[in-house]
Each structure stands twice: as C-alpha cells, then as structure tokens.
Amino acid sequence: MPTIAGLRRRGVTPEALRDFVARVGVAKNISTVDIALLSTPCARISIAARRA
C-alpha cells in the first residue's frame, strides 16, 4: 500500500483518509486491506493536487 504522503501527492483528501481509517479500523494484528476500499465513492480526490 502506498504511503500517506504518496496518497496526498496523488490528490486523496484528508477527509477521505479519515473515512478510510474509520471503515478499516485499528488493530494490533497484522492484516492486509484491499486498496479498492480507498477507491470507493466516498474517497474524495482533489482536482488541484500536484500529481507525481
């Protein structure tokens, strides 16, 4: 999974990251989360973001 800084560079808004973390949850166990969860309709992408 990309880093938070990389996601921000690609235009993912802080609100979308907060929503993603709220949906996935926080756990002490190592787990894998599908990146498709971030690309749902509630993931907002900023049009003005600098994309690498």
Contacts in CASP RR format, 6 or more apart in sequence:
PFRMAT RR
TARGET T0000
AUTHOR 0000-0000-0000
METHOD contacts of the structure
MODEL  1
MPTIAGLRRRGVTPEALRDFVARVGVAKNISTVDIALLSTPCARISIAAR
RA
1 33 0 8 1.000
1 35 0 8 1.000
2 10 0 8 1.000
4 17 0 8 1.000
6 52 0 8 1.000
7 17 0 8 1.000
7 38 0 8 1.000
8 14 0 8 1.000
8 17 0 8 1.000
8 49 0 8 1.000
9 49 0 8 1.000
9 50 0 8 1.000
9 51 0 8 1.000
9 52 0 8 1.000
10 45 0 8 1.000
10 49 0 8 1.000
10 51 0 8 1.000
10 52 0 8 1.000
11 45 0 8 1.000
11 46 0 8 1.000
11 49 0 8 1.000
11 51 0 8 1.000
12 38 0 8 1.000
12 43 0 8 1.000
12 44 0 8 1.000
12 45 0 8 1.000
12 46 0 8 1.000
13 44 0 8 1.000
13 45 0 8 1.000
13 46 0 8 1.000
15 44 0 8 1.000
16 38 0 8 1.000
16 42 0 8 1.000
16 43 0 8 1.000
16 44 0 8 1.000
16 45 0 8 1.000
19 42 0 8 1.000
19 43 0 8 1.000
20 37 0 8 1.000
20 38 0 8 1.000
20 43 0 8 1.000
23 37 0 8 1.000
24 33 0 8 1.000
24 37 0 8 1.000
END
